[in-house]
Amino acid sequence: MTTPYSHHHRLFLVLLVLVHYSCTSSSSDSSIIISRFREYLQINTAQPNPNYREAAEFLVSQANFLSLDSQVLEFVPGKPLVLLKWPGKSPSLPSILLNSHTDVVPSEHHKWSHPPFEAHLDSSTGNIFARGSQDMKCVGMQYLEAIRKLKASGFQPLRTVYLSFVPDEEVGGHDGAEKFADSEVFKKMNVGVLLDEGLASPDEFYRVFYAERAPWWLVIKATGAPGHGAKLYDNSAMENLLKSIESIRRFRAAQFDLVKSGSRAEGQVISVNMAFLKAGTPSPTGFVMNLQPSEAQAGFDIRVPPTADPSSLERRIAEEWAPSSRNMTFEFKQKTSVYDKFGKPILTALDSSNPWWALLEAAIKKANGKLGKPEIFPASTDARYFRDRGLPAIGFSPMANTPILLHDHNEFLNKDEYLKGIDMYVSIIEAYASFDEQTRDEASRAEL
């Protein structure tokens, strides 16, 4: 004989089924989200021969599914830039631009525990191993997933939201973001604020960046008379170059000591790292050992923060690192200014003159995220091309509790951190796209 369930018992079973369905549905949705991320990671867009075409087709397909307007621009043939648009209810208001780059750096495949374009998901840790998992395909897909969630909730933006997926950031951005920022297309977008990439954080605080160091790529050349390998004489090319390298090494050590002592953040000092050393007379078996060369060169990657005095550094290079009195010359393969066209340091304000900063802080807090102290980005990003034109630009990649592995072997991002990052962008995009400056100004006047 069966005993009928009590009312409370039946209610409990219904709730149990609903909870099970909810958990199963949530788990299924998360799996699909991760699958889309892995699909993007599996497209090999490594320099120097990135498969931009396949990446562009993938991004446009995602845009079509979300009913976003899309166009593919080629400021340089063979280097497509994908521009997506989510129209706002008040298109006359300055728009929001969410920028990311599609290219990634090369990988030494044999030094990875998993192939860098397999997007291997470790079932025990949840880590996704792939080139671009941190830098920065994660951010591009998080933008799209955040918009997917906002659309599903019925949210409609007040301001137009643009997403740009640009090429060639890893080789300087000259054929990508730089040409985009100079284009008529960009001018017509009426952008009010830009979000771009940041860095992972090993602790629970998200990192956020309001400026970055300018790249100076310096090549120093020393010349001198060749000599026998056994001869001791003054002003040989190698001896002069080594004196220069030693002077640079001392400067580097002093700057690095400031970072190690904690008195300066990495982005606040001038970094100098030797990128190459070229000298010697080649032979079929290597180099001629009994001949001192008449020329020697060294290349240095220098990063200069907007808080530094670039003229002082230039004098140091000319007078100490490559003095003409020692038969030395120098040239810059790249030299980016730390000042804008008005002669002011290129940085984004964090005070009341920039409402976007306060909105970002509040949005991250609303999404239960913790924000660290604002920093100067230690390297360079495409954001500089937009800051240089007077736009507020903020670097932010929501990756907490994550080792910094951009450009490293075995680059990975944990799937749970990736999913949390989507929620951060849901909160940020909602806040930015809803911001009505006129209403804010009227409220401020009413308080006076």
Rosetta blueprint (number, residue, H / E / L):
1 M L
2 T L
3 T L
4 P L
5 Y L
6 S L
7 H H
8 H H
9 H H
10 R H
11 L H
12 F H
13 L H
14 V H
15 L H
16 L H
17 V H
18 L H
19 V H
20 H H
21 Y H
22 S H
23 C H
24 T H
25 S H
26 S H
27 S H
28 S H
29 D H
30 S H
31 S H
32 I H
33 I H
34 I H
35 S H
36 R H
37 F H
38 R H
39 E H
40 Y H
41 L H
42 Q L
43 I L
44 N L
45 T L
46 A E
47 Q L
48 P L
49 N L
50 P L
51 N L
52 Y H
53 R H
54 E H
55 A H
56 A H
57 E H
58 F H
59 L H
60 V H
61 S H
62 Q H
63 A H
64 N H
65 F H
66 L L
67 S L
68 L L
69 D E
70 S E
71 Q E
72 V E
73 L E
74 E L
75 F L
76 V L
77 P L
78 G L
79 K L
80 P L
81 L E
82 V E
83 L E
84 L E
85 K E
86 W E
87 P L
88 G L
89 K L
90 S L
91 P L
92 S L
93 L L
94 P L
95 S E
96 I E
97 L E
98 L E
99 N E
100 S E
101 H E
102 T L
103 D L
104 V E
105 V L
106 P L
107 S L
108 E L
109 H H
110 H H
111 K H
112 W L
113 S L
114 H L
115 P L
116 P L
117 F L
118 E L
119 A L
120 H E
121 L E
122 D L
123 S L
124 S L
125 T L
126 G L
127 N E
128 I E
129 F E
130 A L
131 R L
132 G L
133 S L
134 Q L
135 D L
136 M L
137 K H
138 C H
139 V H
140 G H
141 M H
142 Q H
143 Y H
144 L H
145 E H
146 A H
147 I H
148 R H
149 K H
150 L H
151 K H
152 A H
153 S L
154 G L
155 F L
156 Q L
157 P L
158 L L
159 R L
160 T L
161 V E
162 Y E
163 L E
164 S E
165 F E
166 V E
167 P L
168 D L
169 E H
170 E H
171 V H
172 G L
173 G L
174 H L
175 D L
176 G L
177 A H
178 E H
179 K H
180 F H
181 A H
182 D L
183 S L
184 E H
185 V H
186 F H
187 K H
188 K H
189 M H
190 N L
191 V E
192 G E
193 V E
194 L E
195 L E
196 D E
197 E L
198 G L
199 L L
200 A L
201 S L
202 P L
203 D L
204 E L
205 F E
206 Y E
207 R L
208 V E
209 F E
210 Y E
211 A E
212 E E
213 R L
214 A E
215 P E
216 W E
217 W E
218 L E
219 V E
220 I E
221 K E
222 A E
223 T E
224 G L
225 A L
226 P L
227 G E
228 H E
229 G L
230 A L
231 K L
232 L L
233 Y L
234 D L
235 N L
236 S L
237 A H
238 M H
239 E H
240 N H
241 L H
242 L H
243 K H
244 S H
245 I H
246 E H
247 S H
248 I H
249 R H
250 R H
251 F H
252 R H
253 A H
254 A H
255 Q H
256 F H
257 D H
258 L H
259 V H
260 K H
261 S L
262 G L
263 S L
264 R L
265 A L
266 E H
267 G H
268 Q H
269 V L
270 I L
271 S E
272 V E
273 N E
274 M E
275 A E
276 F E
277 L E
278 K E
279 A E
280 G L
281 T L
282 P E
283 S E
284 P L
285 T L
286 G E
287 F E
288 V L
289 M L
290 N L
291 L E
292 Q E
293 P L
294 S L
295 E E
296 A E
297 Q E
298 A E
299 G E
300 F E
301 D E
302 I E
303 R E
304 V E
305 P L
306 P L
307 T L
308 A L
309 D L
310 P H
311 S H
312 S H
313 L H
314 E H
315 R H
316 R H
317 I H
318 A H
319 E H
320 E H
321 W H
322 A L
323 P L
324 S H
325 S H
326 R H
327 N L
328 M E
329 T E
330 F E
331 E E
332 F E
333 K E
334 Q E
335 K E
336 T L
337 S L
338 V L
339 Y E
340 D L
341 K L
342 F L
343 G L
344 K L
345 P E
346 I L
347 L E
348 T L
349 A L
350 L L
351 D L
352 S L
353 S L
354 N L
355 P H
356 W H
357 W H
358 A H
359 L H
360 L H
361 E H
362 A H
363 A H
364 I H
365 K H
366 K H
367 A L
368 N L
369 G L
370 K E
371 L E
372 G L
373 K L
374 P L
375 E E
376 I E
377 F E
378 P L
379 A L
380 S L
381 T L
382 D L
383 A H
384 R H
385 Y H
386 F H
387 R H
388 D L
389 R L
390 G L
391 L L
392 P L
393 A E
394 I E
395 G E
396 F E
397 S L
398 P L
399 M L
400 A L
401 N L
402 T L
403 P L
404 I L
405 L L
406 L L
407 H L
408 D L
409 H L
410 N L
411 E L
412 F E
413 L E
414 N E
415 K H
416 D H
417 E H
418 Y H
419 L H
420 K H
421 G H
422 I H
423 D H
424 M H
425 Y H
426 V H
427 S H
428 I H
429 I H
430 E H
431 A H
432 Y H
433 A H
434 S H
435 F L
436 D L
437 E H
438 Q H
439 T H
440 R H
441 D H
442 E H
443 A H
444 S H
445 R H
446 A H
447 E H
448 L L
